Amino acid sequence: MLPVHLQPESHVPLYVQLRDQLRALVHAGDLRPGDRIPASRELAIMLGVHRTTVANAYAELESEGLIQGHVGRGTFIKGNGNGLKITPPAPPVLNGGGNGIRWELLFADERGEEVLSRLTASAPENALSFVMARPAQEFFPIDELQICVNAVLRREATDVLNLGPSDGYAPLKEALLELLEHEGIPARDENLLITDGCQQSLDLISKAFVRPGDSVILENPTYPGAVAIFGGTRARCLGVPIRTHAEPGTSLGLDLEALEATLAANRVKLIVLTPDFQNPTGTSMPLASRRKVLELASRHQVPVVEDHIYARLHAREDRLPSLKQLDRSNIVIHIDSFAKVAFPGLRVGWIVAPAMAIERLRVVKQTTDLHTDQLAQATLAEFLRRGMFSKHVAKMRKVYASRLVALDEALRKYMPEETRWTRPEGGMCLWLELPPGFDASELLIHSKERGVLFAPGRYFYAQNPLPNTLRLGYAGLDEKQIVRGVTILAELLRVEMRKRQRGVRRAERSRVALV
């Protein structure tokens, strides 16, 4: 029997308790490489918990490389005793000797985006990964970027390699202001701050506006990085549901009735939204809903943070106006980045907001990193000035639109009828709901053995996670890979459904026999 003790009354989820205790047993040497641990069903019975609890814990430990499941043999601690290699834990340092501190037990919280990164890092070679919503690296415009870098270094190497203004490199701000004007967002220099991408934008906004205990409205499900940032400031994260399927009298996207009720019942500091191709669901907010959100925010005097990062990747020619375009009360803080178009590694983004807010954010940024990388800013300014940005966006819109069509068609062709998914009109991800009673984390265990990865939906919820949901990020896979991945997922799902049907029939026969 494993020395594991779960506390149902704790606020820490049971699967997290189990995962952390098993991890600690491995690091302490109580579980050694090659040791077999009970199957998820067996351990669930021992502990008196649902099998899903154990399966979720095992899935995360496997993504970390601590355990490995083998069909027909069981689950083992990774190491030489199982024919696998394991990196021994680093010796304790800076603690004066002894057994050292179990650092993994001291971390303050669970970061969803860290788990997703581990899933990708631990993927088998040649795995088909739907885990991340990232640009297709085979289309990175490297030659064009090289031209821009060389031009910048020839012209102003000394300047861009020196310290610069904390609000941003002036030529990039000029180019972005021109882009914003073209997109219907009139702004001035004092309304614009250059950042290290949308993640830093959210972090700066959190530090500038949110105190411990303040209420912040987030979409539910939402981007895990937003939950991590606002949760890290000890804000009260209030989840407002995202409707992924329109019912009579409702529309896709944010539940406006729930938003209005939440604003009425709480003193809210910020509303954080992604109106276009929302991550993780891929839904977009209709025009009427956008106007209603602004009306509610204005009435309650609550700023709206608009994450615009996916909006340029629209599959159709027409696109809805952003919240910032519709803003007549000057209550929208608009954040954007180059990361989803082509350059996730350069870490350059921007914030558009009222001048007073920008000045406060600039001061916060100055205490964080002084300024965003000057060479990256200058290179992207050149990329914009030469017209390369608009050409690349047009190209990537076509690429991702084709991949989205391939994904939707494959789901229609292969998935069981009880499965539902969103129909995005752009962006990089799609939200899928398994039949009731199924758990995406359990499906991931089996699909990983077949070389297919995805992101279980539970990592995206601020509150009340639905275990039968998952996100498929399709931008990094070509059409053939997408079809092959969906085929494998559908096959695994159908196998599990047949098992359940046989179980139901056996139960019925047993009941009849007893009668």
Long-range contacts (C-beta under 8 A, 24 or more apart in sequence): 1-46, 2-37, 2-38, 2-43, 2-46, 3-30, 4-47, 6-47, 6-49, 14-49, 14-53, 15-52, 15-53, 15-54, 15-56, 15-57, 15-60, 16-57, 16-110, 18-47, 18-49, 18-53, 18-54, 18-57, 19-56, 19-57, 19-60, 19-61, 20-104, 20-105, 22-57, 22-61, 22-66, 22-67, 23-61, 23-64, 23-66, 23-104, 24-102, 24-104, 24-105, 26-66, 26-77, 27-89, 27-102, 27-104, 28-102, 31-77, 32-77, 32-79, 32-81, 33-77, 33-78, 33-79, 33-80, 33-81, 33-82, 33-84, 33-86, 34-76, 34-77, 34-79, 34-80, 34-81, 34-82, 35-76, 35-77, 35-81, 36-74, 36-75, 36-76, 37-67, 37-74, 37-75, 37-76, 37-77, 38-75, 39-74, 39-75, 40-75, 51-442, 52-439, 52-441, 52-442, 52-467, 55-439, 55-441, 55-442, 55-445, 56-439, 56-441, 56-458, 58-445, 59-441, 59-442, 59-444, 59-445, 59-456, 60-115, 60-118, 62-122, 62-445, 62-448, 63-115, 63-118, 63-119, 63-122, 64-118, 64-122, 65-122, 69-445, 69-449, 71-449, 109-228, 109-231, 109-232, 111-224, 111-228, 112-224, 112-227, 112-228, 112-459, 112-460, 113-224, 113-225, 113-228, 113-459, 115-459, 116-224, 116-455, 116-459, 119-453, 119-455, 120-453, 123-448, 123-453, 124-448, 124-451, 126-451, 127-448, 127-451, 127-452, 127-453, 128-451, 128-452, 128-453, 128-477, 128-481, 128-484, 128-485, 128-488, 129-452, 129-453, 129-454, 129-476, 129-477, 130-452, 130-453, 130-454, 130-455, 130-471, 130-472, 130-473, 130-474, 130-477, 130-485, 131-453, 131-454, 131-455, 131-473, 132-455, 132-473, 132-476, 133-279, 133-280, 133-340, 133-427, 133-428, 133-429, 133-471, 133-473, 133-475, 134-340, 134-344, 134-428, 134-473, 134-475, 134-476, 135-339, 135-340, 135-341, 135-342, 135-343, 135-344, 135-396, 135-475, 135-476, 136-396, 136-399, 136-400, 136-475, 136-476, 137-476, 139-342, 139-395, 139-396, 139-399, 140-342, 140-343, 141-342, 141-388, 141-392, 144-383, 144-386, 144-388, 144-392, 145-343, 145-379, 145-383, 147-386, 148-379, 148-380, 148-382, 148-383, 148-386, 148-388, 149-375, 149-379, 151-382, 152-375, 152-378, 152-379, 152-382, 156-378, 159-374, 160-374, 160-375, 160-377, 160-378, 161-374, 161-375, 162-374, 163-370, 163-371, 163-374, 164-371, 164-374, 164-377, 165-371, 166-362, 166-365, 166-366, 166-370, 166-371, 167-192, 167-193, 167-194, 167-358, 167-362, 167-365, 167-371, 168-192, 168-193, 168-194, 168-350, 168-371, 168-372, 168-377, 169-194, 169-372, 169-374, 169-377, 169-378, 169-381, 171-378, 171-381, 171-385, 172-348, 172-377, 172-378, 172-380, 172-381, 172-384, 174-381, 175-381, 175-384, 175-385, 176-350, 176-384, 179-384, 179-389, 180-352, 183-322, 183-325, 184-321, 184-322, 184-325, 185-322, 185-324, 185-325, 185-334, 185-352, 187-352, 188-355, 190-355, 190-358, 190-359, 191-352, 191-353, 191-354, 191-355, 191-358, 192-350, 192-351, 192-352, 192-358, 193-350, 193-351, 193-353, 193-358, 193-361, 193-362, 193-365, 194-348, 194-349, 194-350, 194-371, 194-372, 194-377, 195-335, 195-348, 195-349, 195-350, 195-351, 195-365, 195-372, 196-347, 196-348, 196-349, 196-369, 196-372, 196-373, 197-337, 197-339, 197-347, 197-348, 197-349, 198-307, 198-309, 198-335, 198-336, 198-337, 198-339, 198-349, 199-225, 199-229, 200-347, 200-349, 200-365, 200-368, 200-369, 201-335, 201-337, 201-349, 201-350, 201-351, 202-226, 202-229, 202-230, 202-272, 202-305, 202-307, 202-335, 203-229, 203-368, 204-351, 204-361, 204-364, 204-365, 204-368, 205-270, 205-305, 205-333, 205-335, 205-351, 205-361, 206-230, 206-232, 206-233, 206-235, 207-233, 207-364, 207-368, 208-357, 208-360, 208-361, 208-364, 209-269, 209-270, 209-303, 210-235, 210-269, 210-270, 214-269, 214-270, 215-266, 215-267, 215-268, 215-269, 216-268, 216-269, 216-270, 216-271, 216-272, 217-259, 217-262, 217-263, 217-268, 217-270, 217-271, 217-272, 217-302, 218-272, 218-462, 219-254, 219-272, 219-273, 219-274, 219-278, 220-461, 220-462, 220-463, 220-464, 221-280, 221-281, 221-431, 221-457, 221-460, 221-461, 221-462, 221-465, 221-469, 222-272, 222-274, 222-278, 222-279, 222-280, 222-460, 222-461, 222-462, 223-274, 223-279, 223-280, 223-307, 223-460, 224-459, 224-460, 226-272, 226-307, 227-462, 230-272, 235-269, 236-266, 237-462, 237-463, 238-262, 238-266, 238-268, 238-462, 238-463, 239-461, 239-462, 239-463, 239-464, 242-278, 242-281, 242-283, 243-283, 244-281, 244-283, 244-420, 244-422, 244-431, 244-433, 245-420, 245-422, 251-286, 251-288, 251-289, 252-283, 252-284, 252-285, 252-286, 252-422, 253-278, 253-283, 253-284, 253-285, 253-286, 253-289, 254-285, 254-289, 254-293, 256-289, 256-292, 256-293, 256-296, 259-293, 259-296, 260-296, 263-296, 263-300, 263-302, 264-300, 268-300, 268-302, 269-302, 270-302, 270-303, 270-304, 270-305, 271-297, 271-302, 271-303, 271-304, 271-305, 272-304, 272-305, 272-307, 273-304, 273-305, 273-306, 273-307, 273-323, 274-306, 274-307, 274-309, 274-310, 275-306, 275-311, 275-320, 275-322, 275-323, 276-308, 276-310, 276-311, 276-314, 276-319, 276-320, 276-322, 276-426, 276-427, 277-310, 277-311, 277-313, 277-314, 277-424, 277-425, 277-426, 277-427, 277-428, 277-429, 278-310, 278-427, 279-310, 279-427, 279-428, 279-429, 280-429, 280-431, 280-455, 280-457, 280-460, 280-471, 281-422, 281-429, 281-431, 281-471, 282-422, 282-423, 282-424, 282-427, 282-429, 282-430, 282-431, 283-422, 283-424, 283-431, 284-320, 284-424, 284-425, 284-426, 285-320, 286-320, 287-320, 287-321, 290-320, 290-321, 290-323, 290-326, 291-326, 293-323, 294-323, 294-326, 294-327, 294-328, 294-329, 294-331, 294-332, 297-329, 297-331, 298-329, 298-331, 301-331, 302-331, 303-331, 303-332, 303-333, 303-357, 304-331, 304-332, 304-333, 305-332, 305-333, 305-335, 306-332, 306-333, 306-334, 306-335, 307-335, 308-334, 308-335, 308-336, 309-335, 309-336, 309-337, 309-339, 309-340, 309-349, 310-340, 310-426, 310-427, 310-428, 311-336, 311-426, 312-340, 312-341, 312-393, 312-397, 313-340, 313-341, 313-393, 313-396, 313-397, 313-400, 313-426, 313-427, 313-428, 314-397, 314-425, 314-426, 315-397, 315-400, 315-401, 315-404, 315-424, 315-425, 315-426, 316-425, 316-426, 324-352, 330-354, 333-357, 338-380, 340-428, 341-389, 341-392, 341-393, 341-396, 342-392, 342-396, 343-380, 346-373, 346-376, 346-379, 346-380, 347-372, 347-373, 347-376, 348-372, 348-373, 348-376, 348-377, 348-380, 397-426, 400-426, 400-427, 400-428, 400-474, 400-475, 401-426, 402-479, 403-474, 403-475, 403-477, 403-478, 403-479, 403-482, 404-430, 404-474, 406-474, 406-479, 406-482, 406-483, 407-472, 407-474, 407-482, 407-486, 410-482, 410-483, 410-486, 410-487, 411-486, 414-486, 414-487, 414-490, 414-491, 415-486, 415-489, 415-490, 415-493, 416-490, 416-493, 416-494, 416-497, 419-493, 421-472, 428-473, 428-474, 428-475, 429-471, 429-472, 429-473, 429-474, 429-475, 430-471, 430-472, 430-474, 431-457, 431-469, 431-470, 431-471, 431-472, 432-469, 432-470, 432-471, 432-472, 433-466, 433-468, 433-469, 434-468, 434-469, 434-470, 434-493, 435-468, 435-493, 435-497, 436-468, 437-468, 437-500, 438-467, 438-468, 438-493, 438-496, 439-467, 439-468, 440-467, 440-468, 440-469, 440-470, 441-467, 443-470, 443-489, 443-492, 443-493, 443-496, 444-470, 446-492, 446-496, 447-488, 447-489, 447-492, 450-488, 450-492, 451-488, 452-485, 452-488, 452-489, 454-489
